[in-house]
Amino acid sequence: MVSFLICLAILIGGYFIYGKYTEKNFGPDERVTPAVSMADGSDYVVMPVWRVFLIQLLNIAGLGPIFGALAGALWGPSVFLWITFGTIFAGAVHDYLSGMISMRHGGKTIGEIVGIYLGPTMKQIMRVFSVVLLVLVGVAFSTGPAALLAMLTPDTLTKSFWLVVIIVYYFIATFVPVDKIIGKVYPIFGLSLIFMALGVAGGIILQGYTIPEITLANLHPKNTPIWPMMFVSVACGAISGFHATQSPIMARCMNSEKDGRKIFYGAMVTEGVIALIWAAAGVAFYESTGGLLAAMTELGGQGPVVYDITSKLLGPVGSVFAMIGVIACPISSGDTAFRSARLVVADWFNVDQKDAKKRLILTLPILGIGAVLTQMDVQMIWRYFSWSNQTLAMMALWAGAVYLFRNKKNSWTASIPATFMSAVSMTYILMAPEGFKLSMTIAYPVGILFALLCFGLFARITFIKEKQEGKMAA
């Protein structure tokens, strides 16, 4: 219990201390934001800070900090450390820079941002990478809720029926102005996500469950290595590249740059708190990592485990929260994924989205492709999401590091976590079952070498630039 409370305090303190430093280092000012200067009544729409914060939270979270934290809890309470320090020094910095740099560039999507700071080749890679990733997210977060809704409703309402309903909703949410559906519905579900986590935390503590203290020992029942597997399994609760695709949506809805820390850094810290609570619940409720794995196996995954925990801890109210969590939250991630895909394509081909007809031209094929993919088995493809997600985070952080350097800011705040995530991403794909399946003796040194090469390239570029500027000044 003490370890959990200390980590919780560090997370909250991190927002006020390191979050403040991150903000000061970036230097938000009074310039007119894209929401005002580029207002179009569709994607560029000013909304209140509290609303933007809750939408951002739900955009980046969904079920990520719950499912990911439960998966990470299989390694034991050591996951508390990754959630805590990963959130403060990597995830929140990543989200803040993604959103703020987007705002500085007229609300551009992450592919365009990466292109500006890492070059045209990386721009093309990121454009394709982002669209594929976002469509896959949308597909995965439609088939799961559809199957669950079919189980909870009369037999006449089949999975196919609910899939059509969800796809139709996705079309509407992707097409209509951001403040009409997302702006009104998301804050409700965002609050529900927070209340569910607080209820679970209160239930675990007040009902006498034991939250184990942190140990660095690997407690995974299958002895799966902590590095890099845990760092990829817990994505949205520590750092997630998917967030870099979502932050530009809210960057187009903010009235002031100075609200960036509250919205981007603050939403990520809130997600970290939610993840920390669910990780603690996973190891406490089932008494051991073995018990948690047995529950996941017997009940059929994290979704039923969420329902089991919340319904037993919170009773009927918990059951309602669980249903919101396992149905509404993934759907909310799906619709913003498709919306982000539309924005990426619009930036790619310079298609003005103020015109409803032009929005429709992009929305229909994107949703059409998604609808086709829902008829396929996406499980094999989805296994690559975890790696793709952290690779995207790596590239977004490197772009942030270059931005900070070019603007004569402390680039170490981004380059150090970027180096770390480079090692995570490369080591994982070398070792993972869906990757090259290499041994640790090969994957570990190659992953570290790759990270050092990335850092060395960044250091060389910055050194050459500083040297050139020095000569010009002389």
Disulfide bonds with the S-S distance in Angstrom:
none
